[in-house]
Amino acid sequence: MGAEVEHRMSPSPAPAPAPPTPVGRTDGDAPPMVLGLQLSALIDHVARVDWSLLNRIPGDRGGSQQVCIEELNHILAEVNAQILPCRDDLSSIRTIAGGSVANTIRGLSAGFGISTGIIGACGDDSQGVLFVSNMSFSGVDLTRLRTKKGHTAQCACLVDASGNRTMRPCLSSAVKLQANEFKKEDFKGSKWLVVRYARQNMEQILEAIRIAKQEGLSVSLDLASFEMVRDYRTQLIDLLETGNIDLCFANEDEARELLGGELTFDPEEALAFLAKYCKWAVVTLASKGCIAKHGKQVVQVAATGESNAVDATGAGDLFASGFLYGLVKGLALEECCKVGACSGGSVVRALGGEVRPENWQWMYKQMNASGLLLPDLKN
């Protein structure tokens, strides 16, 4: 599993593959290599807005907050009335399947040709139909996605003129998969489970991890947001101390909160803290790239593509796609980070957490130029 797979050297530089044409599952009944746990399917409404609107919406810049359906609809109406043009996008607002885990597994499937599936629930509304359509088009196996009566989760991803994600009001009354709805068969035969930390979902997260470890899966954890780490740091450390988290991703703000929230902190100290509990630890540092640790090995890799950044939404999620691709293919730690830098750089070139075909092509060229193992895509 992961880096324990026999290492394969990158081939001689070759023409970058064409972006795939997603057609759903192509491997019969074989279980997905990577499963994503996203208890609530989520639709992202991503838009560039100016400060006049942002200043009227409560919440921390860069953070998220729960709102009722009426408040979310009001925010979306305001957004549609005041959105800013986007220089490199066909539209100034995108409505797509979203959520950190969905972004990661969609990227693995659509951009890297790794078989993926999602475990969760969606509502029986038009937003649920949109989620299913978007994810299945990207080749994600949805046989573990349950449909329930009620609202599918929605999120307004508001981005400022510089491309920085500023706030994410989220629907609070969405349907959700419960712990007693997991089935052993959901996990059987897969190799990785991708999880996002959320204190309010700990019962489900712990149960999913318990079954996954019984079935021999490795577990990847994303720390979600600096608020989640700040407000539930003790519970997070308890989770890490179980020893069930094999790979952990933290961005710079989350790493700072992990060490107590000081304004000045050492990212390498946060990396060492995570590495005490996890086989692989990664701290992403935005334009400064990333640092990662596996055993005694520590590497630092530069970022790729930030000079053309339009929207940072999904950058960490797609970095995780590339890093996991590297682990699945048995690449060295530094190569995993380099692929992650390429995939993270690909998504910031347009609005939203889904990579456009032309930006997958850009990523393949970056990988090819760096001598990295290109995906074996079947169109």
VEXFI-336978 format. One record per residue (C-alpha): residue number from 0; x, y, z. Coordinates in pm, whole numbers, plus 32768, in hexadecimal, padded with zeros to 4 digits. Layout:
N
<pt nr="NUM" east="X" north="Y" up="Z"/>
...
This chain:
379
<pt nr="0" east="8000" north="8000" up="8000"/>
<pt nr="1" east="806D" north="8167" up="7FC8"/>
<pt nr="2" east="81E5" north="8199" up="7FCA"/>
<pt nr="3" east="8218" north="8029" up="8016"/>
<pt nr="4" east="81C6" north="7FDC" up="7EAA"/>
<pt nr="5" east="82FD" north="7F94" up="7DDD"/>
<pt nr="6" east="8390" north="80E1" up="7D6D"/>
<pt nr="7" east="8377" north="8126" up="7BF9"/>
<pt nr="8" east="8462" north="821A" up="7B52"/>
<pt nr="9" east="83C8" north="8326" up="7A76"/>
<pt nr="10" east="83E4" north="82D9" up="7903"/>
<pt nr="11" east="84A0" north="83B3" up="7810"/>
<pt nr="12" east="83E8" north="84F8" up="77C4"/>
<pt nr="13" east="82B7" north="84AF" up="76F0"/>
<pt nr="14" east="8197" north="8576" up="7664"/>
<pt nr="15" east="80A2" north="85D7" up="7774"/>
<pt nr="16" east="7F63" north="8507" up="776D"/>
<pt nr="17" east="7E21" north="85A4" up="76FB"/>
<pt nr="18" east="7D27" north="85F9" up="780F"/>
<pt nr="19" east="7C45" north="84CE" up="784C"/>
<pt nr="20" east="7AE0" north="84B0" up="77DA"/>
<pt nr="21" east="7A2E" north="8441" up="791A"/>
<pt nr="22" east="7935" north="832B" up="78E1"/>
<pt nr="23" east="7903" north="829E" up="7A3F"/>
<pt nr="24" east="798C" north="8151" up="7AAF"/>
<pt nr="25" east="7A4A" north="8085" up="79B1"/>
<pt nr="26" east="7ACD" north="7F70" up="7A93"/>
<pt nr="27" east="7998" north="7E99" up="7AC2"/>
<pt nr="28" east="795A" north="7E46" up="7C2E"/>
<pt nr="29" east="7ABE" north="7E81" up="7CA7"/>
<pt nr="30" east="7ABE" north="7F54" up="7DE7"/>
<pt nr="31" east="7B47" north="80B5" up="7DCA"/>
<pt nr="32" east="7CB5" north="80E3" up="7E27"/>
<pt nr="33" east="7C63" north="821D" up="7EF1"/>
<pt nr="34" east="7B22" north="8261" up="7FB2"/>
<pt nr="35" east="7AB6" north="83B7" up="802A"/>
<pt nr="36" east="79E2" north="83E3" up="8163"/>
<pt nr="37" east="7900" north="8511" up="812E"/>
<pt nr="38" east="77D3" north="84E0" up="820F"/>
<pt nr="39" east="770E" north="85F2" up="815D"/>
<pt nr="40" east="7725" north="8626" up="7FE7"/>
<pt nr="41" east="776A" north="8795" up="7FAA"/>
<pt nr="42" east="772C" north="8891" up="7E97"/>
<pt nr="43" east="781A" north="89BB" up="7E83"/>
<pt nr="44" east="77AA" north="8B0D" up="7DFB"/>
<pt nr="45" east="78F9" north="8BB4" up="7DB4"/>
<pt nr="46" east="78FE" north="8D28" up="7D60"/>
<pt nr="47" east="79E8" north="8E51" up="7D60"/>
<pt nr="48" east="7955" north="8F70" up="7E2B"/>
<pt nr="49" east="79CD" north="90BF" up="7EAF"/>
<pt nr="50" east="7A02" north="912E" up="8015"/>
<pt nr="51" east="78B9" north="91EC" up="8025"/>
<pt nr="52" east="7803" north="909F" up="8028"/>
<pt nr="53" east="7900" north="8FEB" up="8100"/>
<pt nr="54" east="78E8" north="90F3" up="820E"/>
<pt nr="55" east="7771" north="90B2" up="822E"/>
<pt nr="56" east="779E" north="8F40" up="8272"/>
<pt nr="57" east="7815" north="8ED9" up="83CE"/>
<pt nr="58" east="7930" north="8DE2" up="83F9"/>
<pt nr="59" east="7AAA" north="8DC9" up="83F1"/>
<pt nr="60" east="7B60" north="8E07" up="82AC"/>
<pt nr="61" east="7BD3" north="8CB7" up="8224"/>
<pt nr="62" east="7AE2" north="8BFB" up="8304"/>
<pt nr="63" east="7986" north="8B65" up="82F2"/>
<pt nr="64" east="783E" north="8B81" up="83AE"/>
<pt nr="65" east="76F5" north="8AC5" up="83C0"/>
<pt nr="66" east="75BA" north="8B78" up="8346"/>
<pt nr="67" east="744B" north="8B1D" up="8313"/>
<pt nr="68" east="73BB" north="8AE7" up="81B7"/>
<pt nr="69" east="7315" north="8C40" up="81B6"/>
<pt nr="70" east="745E" north="8CEF" up="820A"/>
<pt nr="71" east="751C" north="8C28" up="8106"/>
<pt nr="72" east="741D" north="8C7F" up="7FF9"/>
<pt nr="73" east="7436" north="8DEF" up="805E"/>
<pt nr="74" east="75B2" north="8DE5" up="8042"/>
<pt nr="75" east="75A0" north="8D3C" up="7EED"/>
<pt nr="76" east="74AB" north="8E46" up="7E73"/>
<pt nr="77" east="759B" north="8F57" up="7EE6"/>
<pt nr="78" east="76BC" north="8EA3" up="7E3E"/>
<pt nr="79" east="7606" north="8E89" up="7CF2"/>
<pt nr="80" east="75C0" north="8FFE" up="7D00"/>
<pt nr="81" east="7727" north="9066" up="7D4A"/>
<pt nr="82" east="7817" north="8F64" up="7CBA"/>
<pt nr="83" east="7958" north="8FE0" up="7C1B"/>
<pt nr="84" east="79D5" north="8F77" up="7AC3"/>
<pt nr="85" east="7ADF" north="8E67" up="7ABE"/>
<pt nr="86" east="7BF7" north="8E94" up="79C2"/>
<pt nr="87" east="7C38" north="8D25" up="7971"/>
<pt nr="88" east="7AE1" north="8C8D" up="79A5"/>
<pt nr="89" east="79B4" north="8C5B" up="78C5"/>
<pt nr="90" east="78D4" north="8CD2" up="79E0"/>
<pt nr="91" east="78FC" north="8D9F" up="7B1C"/>
<pt nr="92" east="7846" north="8C99" up="7BEA"/>
<pt nr="93" east="7863" north="8B1E" up="7BDE"/>
<pt nr="94" east="7770" north="8A27" up="7C7C"/>
<pt nr="95" east="7814" north="88D1" up="7C9A"/>
<pt nr="96" east="7837" north="87A5" up="7D7E"/>
<pt nr="97" east="791D" north="880A" up="7E98"/>
<pt nr="98" east="79A9" north="87BA" up="7FEC"/>
<pt nr="99" east="7B12" north="876E" up="803F"/>
<pt nr="100" east="7AF4" north="85F4" up="8020"/>
<pt nr="101" east="7A28" north="8605" up="7EDF"/>
<pt nr="102" east="7B28" north="86F1" up="7E45"/>
<pt nr="103" east="7C44" north="8603" up="7E9A"/>
<pt nr="104" east="7BA7" north="84C2" up="7E19"/>
<pt nr="105" east="7B1A" north="856C" up="7CE2"/>
<pt nr="106" east="7C78" north="85E7" up="7C97"/>
<pt nr="107" east="7D0A" north="848C" up="7CC7"/>
<pt nr="108" east="7C0B" north="83F6" up="7BD9"/>
<pt nr="109" east="7BF1" north="8502" up="7ACD"/>
<pt nr="110" east="7D59" north="8575" up="7AC5"/>
<pt nr="111" east="7E25" north="8449" up="7B32"/>
<pt nr="112" east="7D57" north="831C" up="7AC6"/>
<pt nr="113" east="7D48" north="828B" up="7C28"/>
<pt nr="114" east="7C01" north="81D5" up="7C74"/>
<pt nr="115" east="7B41" north="8286" up="7D89"/>
<pt nr="116" east="79F4" north="8273" up="7E3E"/>
<pt nr="117" east="7938" north="8345" up="7F39"/>
<pt nr="118" east="7885" north="82DD" up="8078"/>
<pt nr="119" east="7774" north="83CE" up="80E4"/>
<pt nr="120" east="7613" north="844D" up="80B1"/>
<pt nr="121" east="7568" north="8549" up="7FCF"/>
<pt nr="122" east="740D" north="85DF" up="7FD4"/>
<pt nr="123" east="72F4" north="858C" up="7EE4"/>
<pt nr="124" east="72F9" north="86EE" up="7E57"/>
<pt nr="125" east="7385" north="8794" up="7D20"/>
<pt nr="126" east="74D0" north="87D4" up="7DD1"/>
<pt nr="127" east="74F3" north="8660" up="7E12"/>
<pt nr="128" east="74B7" north="8619" up="7CA2"/>
<pt nr="129" east="75C7" north="8716" up="7C4B"/>
<pt nr="130" east="76BE" north="8676" up="7D3D"/>
<pt nr="131" east="7682" north="851B" up="7CAC"/>
<pt nr="132" east="76A0" north="8599" up="7B47"/>
<pt nr="133" east="77E4" north="8656" up="7B86"/>
<pt nr="134" east="7892" north="8543" up="7C49"/>
<pt nr="135" east="7826" north="8426" up="7B66"/>
<pt nr="136" east="7899" north="84EC" up="7A34"/>
<pt nr="137" east="79F1" north="84FA" up="7AD8"/>
<pt nr="138" east="79F5" north="8381" up="7AFC"/>
<pt nr="139" east="79B3" north="8369" up="7C73"/>
<pt nr="140" east="78FD" north="822D" up="7CE7"/>
<pt nr="141" east="77BC" north="829B" up="7D96"/>
<pt nr="142" east="7735" north="8144" up="7DF9"/>
<pt nr="143" east="7781" north="819B" up="7F67"/>
<pt nr="144" east="76C4" north="82E5" up="7F58"/>
<pt nr="145" east="756B" north="82CD" up="7FFB"/>
<pt nr="146" east="744B" north="83AF" up="7F93"/>
<pt nr="147" east="7375" north="8436" up="80B0"/>
<pt nr="148" east="7243" north="8513" up="80C3"/>
<pt nr="149" east="72AF" north="8678" up="810C"/>
<pt nr="150" east="73A7" north="8786" up="80A8"/>
<pt nr="151" east="74F9" north="8744" up="8009"/>
<pt nr="152" east="7605" north="8817" up="80B1"/>
<pt nr="153" east="7662" north="895D" up="8005"/>
<pt nr="154" east="777C" north="8A55" up="803B"/>
<pt nr="155" east="77BC" north="8BB5" up="7FBC"/>
<pt nr="156" east="7933" north="8BCC" up="7F79"/>
<pt nr="157" east="7975" north="8D41" up="7F6D"/>
<pt nr="158" east="7ABF" north="8DA9" up="7ED2"/>
<pt nr="159" east="7B56" north="8F07" up="7EDC"/>
<pt nr="160" east="7BE6" north="8FBF" up="7DB2"/>
<pt nr="161" east="7D45" north="8F39" up="7DF8"/>
<pt nr="162" east="7CCF" north="8DCF" up="7DE0"/>
<pt nr="163" east="7CDA" north="8D82" up="7F54"/>
<pt nr="164" east="7BB8" north="8CBB" up="7FE2"/>
<pt nr="165" east="7B22" north="8D9C" up="80EA"/>
<pt nr="166" east="79F8" north="8CEE" up="8188"/>
<pt nr="167" east="7914" north="8BC2" up="8158"/>
<pt nr="168" east="77AE" north="8BDC" up="81DD"/>
<pt nr="169" east="7728" north="8A77" up="81E2"/>
<pt nr="170" east="75CA" north="89E5" up="81FC"/>
<pt nr="171" east="758F" north="8956" up="8358"/>
<pt nr="172" east="7460" north="8877" up="8312"/>
<pt nr="173" east="74F0" north="8783" up="8214"/>
<pt nr="174" east="74C3" north="8609" up="8211"/>
<pt nr="175" east="75E3" north="853D" up="829E"/>
<pt nr="176" east="7652" north="83D3" up="82AB"/>
<pt nr="177" east="7646" north="8342" up="840C"/>
<pt nr="178" east="773F" north="8254" up="84AD"/>
<pt nr="179" east="7649" north="8132" up="84B7"/>
<pt nr="180" east="761F" north="8147" up="833D"/>
<pt nr="181" east="7784" north="80DE" up="82ED"/>
<pt nr="182" east="77AF" north="7F86" up="8258"/>
<pt nr="183" east="78E9" north="7EB2" up="8263"/>
<pt nr="184" east="78B9" north="7E78" up="80EF"/>
<pt nr="185" east="78DF" north="7FF0" up="80B4"/>
<pt nr="186" east="7A51" north="7FD6" up="810B"/>
<pt nr="187" east="7AB0" north="7E77" up="80A1"/>
<pt nr="188" east="7BC4" north="7E61" up="7F9C"/>
<pt nr="189" east="7C21" north="7FD3" up="7F99"/>
<pt nr="190" east="7D79" north="8056" up="7FFE"/>
<pt nr="191" east="7D44" north="81B7" up="8081"/>
<pt nr="192" east="7C35" north="8275" up="813E"/>
<pt nr="193" east="7C3A" north="83F2" up="811F"/>
<pt nr="194" east="7BA1" north="84AA" up="8249"/>
<pt nr="195" east="7B6E" north="8619" up="82A8"/>
<pt nr="196" east="7B7D" north="8672" up="841A"/>
<pt nr="197" east="7A32" north="86EF" up="84A7"/>
<pt nr="198" east="79EA" north="86E3" up="861B"/>
<pt nr="199" east="7872" north="86DA" up="85E8"/>
<pt nr="200" east="7899" north="859B" up="851A"/>
<pt nr="201" east="798A" north="84E1" up="85FD"/>
<pt nr="202" east="78A4" north="83BA" up="863C"/>
<pt nr="203" east="788D" north="8374" up="84C7"/>
<pt nr="204" east="79FD" north="83BB" up="8488"/>
<pt nr="205" east="7A72" north="82D1" up="859C"/>
<pt nr="206" east="7989" north="81BB" up="8529"/>
<pt nr="207" east="79F9" north="81DD" up="83BF"/>
<pt nr="208" east="7B67" north="81D7" up="8427"/>
<pt nr="209" east="7B28" north="80A8" up="8505"/>
<pt nr="210" east="7A93" north="7FE0" up="83E6"/>
<pt nr="211" east="7B99" north="805F" up="82F0"/>
<pt nr="212" east="7CB8" north="7FEC" up="83CD"/>
<pt nr="213" east="7C12" north="7E99" up="83FD"/>
<pt nr="214" east="7C08" north="7E79" up="8283"/>
<pt nr="215" east="7D76" north="7EDB" up="825E"/>
<pt nr="216" east="7D48" north="803A" up="81D2"/>
<pt nr="217" east="7E38" north="8159" up="8212"/>
<pt nr="218" east="7D95" north="829D" up="8289"/>
<pt nr="219" east="7DDC" north="83FE" up="820D"/>
<pt nr="220" east="7D65" north="8523" up="82E2"/>
<pt nr="221" east="7D39" north="868F" up="827B"/>
<pt nr="222" east="7D22" north="8785" up="839E"/>
<pt nr="223" east="7BFB" north="883F" up="82FF"/>
<pt nr="224" east="7C2A" north="89A6" up="837B"/>
<pt nr="225" east="7CE6" north="8A75" up="8477"/>
<pt nr="226" east="7BA3" north="8AA9" up="853C"/>
<pt nr="227" east="7B6E" north="8933" up="855A"/>
<pt nr="228" east="7CD2" north="88FE" up="85D8"/>
<pt nr="229" east="7CBE" north="8A2C" up="86C1"/>
<pt nr="230" east="7B6E" north="89D1" up="875B"/>
<pt nr="231" east="7B9F" north="8857" up="876F"/>
<pt nr="232" east="7D17" north="882F" up="8791"/>
<pt nr="233" east="7D03" north="873C" up="88B7"/>
<pt nr="234" east="7C14" north="8655" up="87FF"/>
<pt nr="235" east="7CF2" north="8664" up="86CA"/>
<pt nr="236" east="7E22" north="85FB" up="8792"/>
<pt nr="237" east="7D56" north="84E0" up="8828"/>
<pt nr="238" east="7D0B" north="8469" up="86C6"/>
<pt nr="239" east="7E78" north="847E" up="865F"/>
<pt nr="240" east="7EE3" north="83C1" up="8796"/>
<pt nr="241" east="7E15" north="8294" up="872E"/>
<pt nr="242" east="7F23" north="824C" up="862D"/>
<pt nr="243" east="7E18" north="820E" up="8523"/>
<pt nr="244" east="7E72" north="833C" up="844C"/>
<pt nr="245" east="7F7B" north="82DA" up="834E"/>
<pt nr="246" east="7F90" north="8423" up="828F"/>
<pt nr="247" east="7F37" north="8581" up="8308"/>
<pt nr="248" east="7F23" north="86C7" up="8244"/>
<pt nr="249" east="7F27" north="881C" up="82EF"/>
<pt nr="250" east="7F3B" north="8972" up="824F"/>
<pt nr="251" east="8000" north="8A8C" up="82EF"/>
<pt nr="252" east="7EDD" north="8B1A" up="83B8"/>
<pt nr="253" east="7E74" north="89C1" up="8437"/>
<pt nr="254" east="7FDC" north="896F" up="8493"/>
<pt nr="255" east="7FF2" north="8AB4" up="8559"/>
<pt nr="256" east="7EB8" north="8A5D" up="861F"/>
<pt nr="257" east="7F3A" north="88FD" up="8656"/>
<pt nr="258" east="8060" north="8996" up="8714"/>
<pt nr="259" east="7F87" north="8A82" up="87DF"/>
<pt nr="260" east="7F35" north="8BA3" up="86F6"/>
<pt nr="261" east="8068" north="8C80" up="8722"/>
<pt nr="262" east="809A" north="8D86" up="8612"/>
<pt nr="263" east="81FF" north="8D13" up="85DD"/>
<pt nr="264" east="8239" north="8B9E" up="85C7"/>
<pt nr="265" east="831F" north="8AA4" up="8522"/>
<pt nr="266" east="8272" north="89CE" up="8417"/>
<pt nr="267" east="837F" north="88C5" up="8447"/>
<pt nr="268" east="8319" north="88A8" up="85B2"/>
<pt nr="269" east="81B2" north="8867" up="8545"/>
<pt nr="270" east="8230" north="8768" up="844A"/>
<pt nr="271" east="82F4" north="86B3" up="8559"/>
<pt nr="272" east="81C1" north="86B9" up="863A"/>
<pt nr="273" east="80EA" north="860F" up="8531"/>
<pt nr="274" east="81FD" north="8519" up="84DA"/>
<pt nr="275" east="81F9" north="8496" up="8640"/>
<pt nr="276" east="80A8" north="83FC" up="85F4"/>
<pt nr="277" east="8098" north="83D2" up="8479"/>
<pt nr="278" east="816A" north="830B" up="8384"/>
<pt nr="279" east="815F" north="8430" up="8290"/>
<pt nr="280" east="8135" north="859D" up="82FB"/>
<pt nr="281" east="810E" north="86C7" up="8212"/>
<pt nr="282" east="80F7" north="883D" up="8259"/>
<pt nr="283" east="8099" north="8911" up="812B"/>
<pt nr="284" east="811A" north="8A76" up="8129"/>
<pt nr="285" east="8058" north="8B1D" up="800C"/>
<pt nr="286" east="814B" north="8BDB" up="7F2A"/>
<pt nr="287" east="8272" north="8B4F" up="7FF0"/>
<pt nr="288" east="8220" north="89EA" up="7F88"/>
<pt nr="289" east="821B" north="88D4" up="8089"/>
<pt nr="290" east="82E7" north="8808" up="817C"/>
<pt nr="291" east="82AF" north="8695" up="81BA"/>
<pt nr="292" east="8338" north="8582" up="8297"/>
<pt nr="293" east="833E" north="8407" up="827A"/>
<pt nr="294" east="8408" north="834E" up="837F"/>
<pt nr="295" east="854E" north="840F" up="83A4"/>
<pt nr="296" east="8535" north="84AC" up="824B"/>
<pt nr="297" east="84CB" north="861B" up="8232"/>
<pt nr="298" east="84A1" north="86CD" up="80E6"/>
<pt nr="299" east="8443" north="882D" up="8078"/>
<pt nr="300" east="83AC" north="886C" up="7F20"/>
<pt nr="301" east="8359" north="89B6" up="7E76"/>
<pt nr="302" east="81FB" north="8A13" up="7E04"/>
<pt nr="303" east="818F" north="8A03" up="7C97"/>
<pt nr="304" east="80A8" north="8AEF" up="7BDB"/>
<pt nr="305" east="8050" north="8BF9" up="7CDD"/>
<pt nr="306" east="80AE" north="8D15" up="7BF1"/>
<pt nr="307" east="7F6C" north="8CCE" up="7B30"/>
<pt nr="308" east="7E8C" north="8C99" up="7C5D"/>
<pt nr="309" east="7D1F" north="8CF7" up="7C2C"/>
<pt nr="310" east="7C86" north="8C47" up="7D5B"/>
<pt nr="311" east="7D30" north="8B86" up="7E73"/>
<pt nr="312" east="7BFA" north="8AAE" up="7EB2"/>
<pt nr="313" east="7C5C" north="893F" up="7EA8"/>
<pt nr="314" east="7DD5" north="8977" up="7E99"/>
<pt nr="315" east="7E16" north="889E" up="7FCA"/>
<pt nr="316" east="7D16" north="879B" up="7F5A"/>
<pt nr="317" east="7DBA" north="8772" up="7E06"/>
<pt nr="318" east="7F13" north="876F" up="7EA3"/>
<pt nr="319" east="7E94" north="8640" up="7F65"/>
<pt nr="320" east="7E20" north="85A2" up="7E1C"/>
<pt nr="321" east="7F7B" north="85B8" up="7D8B"/>
<pt nr="322" east="8028" north="8546" up="7EC9"/>
<pt nr="323" east="7F44" north="8416" up="7EE9"/>
<pt nr="324" east="7F7C" north="83C3" up="7D7A"/>
<pt nr="325" east="80EF" north="83BC" up="7DCA"/>
<pt nr="326" east="80BC" north="82D4" up="7EF2"/>
<pt nr="327" east="7FDC" north="81EA" up="7E2D"/>
<pt nr="328" east="80E6" north="81D9" up="7D1D"/>
<pt nr="329" east="81FE" north="81A1" up="7E17"/>
<pt nr="330" east="82B5" north="82E7" up="7DD3"/>
<pt nr="331" east="83BB" north="8379" up="7EBB"/>
<pt nr="332" east="8351" north="8481" up="7FBA"/>
<pt nr="333" east="83E2" north="85A4" up="7EF6"/>
<pt nr="334" east="8338" north="8530" up="7DB6"/>
<pt nr="335" east="81EA" north="8513" up="7E6C"/>
<pt nr="336" east="8213" north="867D" up="7ED9"/>
<pt nr="337" east="8271" north="86EE" up="7D7B"/>
<pt nr="338" east="813E" north="8648" up="7CE3"/>
<pt nr="339" east="806C" north="86EA" up="7DF5"/>
<pt nr="340" east="8102" north="883D" up="7DA2"/>
<pt nr="341" east="80A4" north="880A" up="7C33"/>
<pt nr="342" east="7F3E" north="87A1" up="7C7D"/>
<pt nr="343" east="7F0F" north="88B0" up="7D85"/>
<pt nr="344" east="7F90" north="89AD" up="7C89"/>
<pt nr="345" east="7E9E" north="8931" up="7B80"/>
<pt nr="346" east="7D5F" north="8979" up="7C43"/>
<pt nr="347" east="7DB1" north="8AE1" up="7CA4"/>
<pt nr="348" east="7DAD" north="8B47" up="7B36"/>
<pt nr="349" east="7C2D" north="8B59" up="7B2D"/>
<pt nr="350" east="7B09" north="8B88" up="7C1A"/>
<pt nr="351" east="7AA6" north="8A65" up="7CF9"/>
<pt nr="352" east="7B39" north="8920" up="7D75"/>
<pt nr="353" east="7B14" north="8861" up="7C2D"/>
<pt nr="354" east="7C34" north="8864" up="7B32"/>
<pt nr="355" east="7BD2" north="88C5" up="79D0"/>
<pt nr="356" east="7C4E" north="87EB" up="78AC"/>
<pt nr="357" east="7D42" north="88F3" up="7832"/>
<pt nr="358" east="7DDA" north="890A" up="798C"/>
<pt nr="359" east="7E06" north="878F" up="79A5"/>
<pt nr="360" east="7EC8" north="87B3" up="7862"/>
<pt nr="361" east="7F99" north="88C5" up="7902"/>
<pt nr="362" east="7FDD" north="87DD" up="7A2A"/>
<pt nr="363" east="804D" north="86BD" up="794B"/>
<pt nr="364" east="8145" north="87A6" up="78A0"/>
<pt nr="365" east="81CF" north="8811" up="79F3"/>
<pt nr="366" east="81F2" north="86A6" up="7A5F"/>
<pt nr="367" east="8294" north="8645" up="7918"/>
<pt nr="368" east="838E" north="8763" up="792F"/>
<pt nr="369" east="83EC" north="86EF" up="7A8F"/>
<pt nr="370" east="8417" north="8583" up="7A25"/>
<pt nr="371" east="82F6" north="850E" up="7AFF"/>
<pt nr="372" east="822E" north="83D2" up="7ABB"/>
<pt nr="373" east="8109" north="8435" up="79DE"/>
<pt nr="374" east="7FB0" north="839E" up="7A1A"/>
<pt nr="375" east="7F46" north="8276" up="7945"/>
<pt nr="376" east="7DF8" north="8301" up="78D7"/>
<pt nr="377" east="7CF8" north="823C" up="7813"/>
<pt nr="378" east="7C1F" north="8319" up="773D"/>
